[in-house]
Structure formats: structure tokens, C-alpha cells
Amino acid sequence: MIDNHAQCCFEQFENGARVFARYRRDPMMLVLLHVEAEPVLRGTGAADRLMREIVQQARDDRTPIRPLCGYAAAWLRRHAPDVIA
């Protein structure tokens, strides 16, 4: 996973296609604004793999996540409710 600080975006590339999560960092949390995969990656688990990387980083940094994106909110409720702010 690449943390593109300039774009406030986490990114991964698979087979030349991009999956990303736009974010905002607040003083006490990471706010996920939008998660999206290019059409060729949809249904391949690419967004799931990106979310797992984001959660691992949040746990390592002890930073809770506030999901504003519907996909991120549903994913976190199912897989990582302990990191939800």
C-alpha cells in the first residue's frame, strides 16, 4: 500500500489498475472519505485487500478510523469493528 500524502489517498496497484481510499487525518483519527476500485478490479477483492492494509496501519499507529464511505463503514463493521471511531 502506498500512502500518497500529497493526494490524501491510500493506493494499491494490481495488474496495472488502481484501488484507492481517500482520507482526511484529524488530530485523533483517520477519516475514510471514499473507497473505489477501477472497474477491472471490481469483484476481485482488491478493495478488501486495501482495507486490510489500512486497518493494519491504523492498529499499528493506534489510530481509530471514522468511515464516511458506505463501503468502508460496512467493511469495518464486518471485519474490524475495534478500529471504528
Short mmCIF file of the C-alpha atoms (twelve columns), coordinates in Angstrom:
data_MODEL
# 
_entry.id   MODEL 
# 
loop_
_atom_site.group_PDB 
_atom_site.id 
_atom_site.type_symbol 
_atom_site.label_atom_id 
_atom_site.label_alt_id 
_atom_site.label_comp_id 
_atom_site.label_asym_id 
_atom_site.label_seq_id 
_atom_site.Cartn_x 
_atom_site.Cartn_y 
_atom_site.Cartn_z 
_atom_site.pdbx_PDB_model_num 
ATOM 1  C CA . MET A 1  0.000   0.000  0.000   1 
ATOM 2  C CA . ILE A 2  1.194   3.473  -0.856  1 
ATOM 3  C CA . ASP A 3  0.232   6.407  1.360   1 
ATOM 4  C CA . ASN A 4  0.095   9.267  -1.135  1 
ATOM 5  C CA . HIS A 5  0.251   12.146 1.355   1 
ATOM 6  C CA . ALA A 6  0.010   14.823 -1.341  1 
ATOM 7  C CA . GLN A 7  -3.309  13.403 -2.579  1 
ATOM 8  C CA . CYS A 8  -4.526  12.245 0.894   1 
ATOM 9  C CA . CYS A 9  -5.041  8.837  -0.613  1 
ATOM 10 C CA . PHE A 10 -4.033  5.246  0.088   1 
ATOM 11 C CA . GLU A 11 -3.366  3.376  -3.154  1 
ATOM 12 C CA . GLN A 12 -2.614  -0.101 -4.400  1 
ATOM 13 C CA . PHE A 13 -1.990  -1.223 -7.938  1 
ATOM 14 C CA . GLU A 14 -2.874  -4.683 -9.218  1 
ATOM 15 C CA . ASN A 15 -2.246  -5.710 -12.808 1 
ATOM 16 C CA . GLY A 16 -1.847  -2.049 -13.734 1 
ATOM 17 C CA . ALA A 17 -5.200  -0.994 -12.246 1 
ATOM 18 C CA . ARG A 18 -5.708  1.143  -9.154  1 
ATOM 19 C CA . VAL A 19 -7.760  0.783  -5.989  1 
ATOM 20 C CA . PHE A 20 -7.718  3.746  -3.616  1 
ATOM 21 C CA . ALA A 21 -9.129  5.224  -0.441  1 
ATOM 22 C CA . ARG A 22 -9.296  8.977  0.017   1 
ATOM 23 C CA . TYR A 23 -8.829  10.112 3.594   1 
ATOM 24 C CA . ARG A 24 -8.521  13.036 5.932   1 
ATOM 25 C CA . ARG A 25 -6.424  12.938 9.056   1 
ATOM 26 C CA . ASP A 26 -7.961  14.585 12.083  1 
ATOM 27 C CA . PRO A 27 -5.858  15.027 15.231  1 
ATOM 28 C CA . MET A 28 -7.222  11.888 16.865  1 
ATOM 29 C CA . MET A 29 -8.416  9.726  13.957  1 
ATOM 30 C CA . LEU A 30 -8.275  8.732  10.312  1 
ATOM 31 C CA . VAL A 31 -11.420 9.665  8.377   1 
ATOM 32 C CA . LEU A 32 -12.072 7.476  5.315   1 
ATOM 33 C CA . LEU A 33 -13.948 9.563  2.756   1 
ATOM 34 C CA . HIS A 34 -14.217 7.277  -0.270  1 
ATOM 35 C CA . VAL A 35 -13.004 3.840  -1.373  1 
ATOM 36 C CA . GLU A 36 -13.003 2.924  -5.057  1 
ATOM 37 C CA . ALA A 37 -11.542 0.321  -7.389  1 
ATOM 38 C CA . GLU A 38 -11.164 0.714  -11.130 1 
ATOM 39 C CA . PRO A 39 -13.850 -1.275 -12.967 1 
ATOM 40 C CA . VAL A 40 -11.434 -4.076 -13.940 1 
ATOM 41 C CA . LEU A 41 -10.716 -4.704 -10.239 1 
ATOM 42 C CA . ARG A 42 -14.312 -4.696 -9.002  1 
ATOM 43 C CA . GLY A 43 -15.330 -8.040 -7.608  1 
ATOM 44 C CA . THR A 44 -11.714 -9.249 -7.294  1 
ATOM 45 C CA . GLY A 45 -11.248 -8.447 -3.617  1 
ATOM 46 C CA . ALA A 46 -8.892  -5.541 -4.354  1 
ATOM 47 C CA . ALA A 47 -10.803 -3.100 -2.123  1 
ATOM 48 C CA . ASP A 48 -10.875 -5.725 0.636   1 
ATOM 49 C CA . ARG A 49 -7.104  -6.141 0.431   1 
ATOM 50 C CA . LEU A 50 -6.623  -2.362 0.576   1 
ATOM 51 C CA . MET A 51 -8.923  -2.084 3.598   1 
ATOM 52 C CA . ARG A 52 -6.946  -4.809 5.394   1 
ATOM 53 C CA . GLU A 53 -3.744  -2.793 4.856   1 
ATOM 54 C CA . ILE A 54 -5.392  0.410  6.085   1 
ATOM 55 C CA . VAL A 55 -6.685  -1.334 9.214   1 
ATOM 56 C CA . GLN A 56 -3.295  -2.857 9.945   1 
ATOM 57 C CA . GLN A 57 -1.656  0.556  9.710   1 
ATOM 58 C CA . ALA A 58 -4.351  2.085  11.933  1 
ATOM 59 C CA . ARG A 59 -3.813  -0.637 14.528  1 
ATOM 60 C CA . ASP A 60 -0.040  -0.206 14.373  1 
ATOM 61 C CA . ASP A 61 -0.445  3.563  14.829  1 
ATOM 62 C CA . ARG A 62 -3.249  3.128  17.399  1 
ATOM 63 C CA . THR A 63 -5.425  5.437  15.305  1 
ATOM 64 C CA . PRO A 64 -9.181  4.872  15.174  1 
ATOM 65 C CA . ILE A 65 -10.969 5.115  11.826  1 
ATOM 66 C CA . ARG A 66 -14.143 7.080  11.152  1 
ATOM 67 C CA . PRO A 67 -15.670 5.772  7.903   1 
ATOM 68 C CA . LEU A 68 -17.761 8.256  5.938   1 
ATOM 69 C CA . CYS A 69 -17.805 5.979  2.894   1 
ATOM 70 C CA . GLY A 70 -20.588 3.380  2.854   1 
ATOM 71 C CA . TYR A 71 -18.276 0.611  1.642   1 
ATOM 72 C CA . ALA A 72 -15.671 1.374  4.310   1 
ATOM 73 C CA . ALA A 73 -18.305 1.554  7.053   1 
ATOM 74 C CA . ALA A 74 -19.846 -1.801 6.111   1 
ATOM 75 C CA . TRP A 75 -16.421 -3.431 5.706   1 
ATOM 76 C CA . LEU A 76 -15.212 -2.179 9.084   1 
ATOM 77 C CA . ARG A 77 -18.388 -3.311 10.871  1 
ATOM 78 C CA . ARG A 78 -17.864 -6.827 9.473   1 
ATOM 79 C CA . HIS A 79 -14.094 -7.173 9.721   1 
ATOM 80 C CA . ALA A 80 -12.604 -4.661 12.160  1 
ATOM 81 C CA . PRO A 81 -15.181 -3.089 14.483  1 
ATOM 82 C CA . ASP A 82 -12.452 -2.490 17.063  1 
ATOM 83 C CA . VAL A 83 -10.909 0.331  14.996  1 
ATOM 84 C CA . ILE A 84 -14.125 2.278  14.345  1 
ATOM 85 C CA . ALA A 85 -14.160 5.729  15.961  1 
# 
